[in-house]
């Protein structure tokens, strides 16, 4: 495996990397209507997004997802770095979930039916943090 990736990291890296890479490739091929939908959803939660054109924003998100997915899949990228990227990416997704009205039940972290697709991304945060913790605490010499 080399110095950067332990065999135990591979299942998580492959599953999350393939999922995120696929998502990025789909966004790269998005038409203008899809770009406007993604932009509108993100801008409602993160107003700074309004400063970026919807198509440009979607291309940037696609590039970020393709980069992260590839980093997770490439064993030359250190696990701690790939895990940190995954944790940061998923934190942004969970921010959308927590801050977008209608995705959570009133006074609760539990999702509504509309919120389930976003709430399920908590597994990405757990996977990213797990990779980081394992890499940092690995006592190999």
Buried (B, 14 or more C-beta within 10 A) or exposed (E): EEEBBBEEBBEBBEEBBEBBBEBBEEBBEBEEEBBBEBBEBBBBBEEEBEEBEBBEBBBBBBEBBBBBBBBBBEBEBBBBBBBBBBBEBBBBBBEBBBEBEEBBEEEEEEBEEEBEEBBEBBBBBBBBBBBBEBBEEEEEE
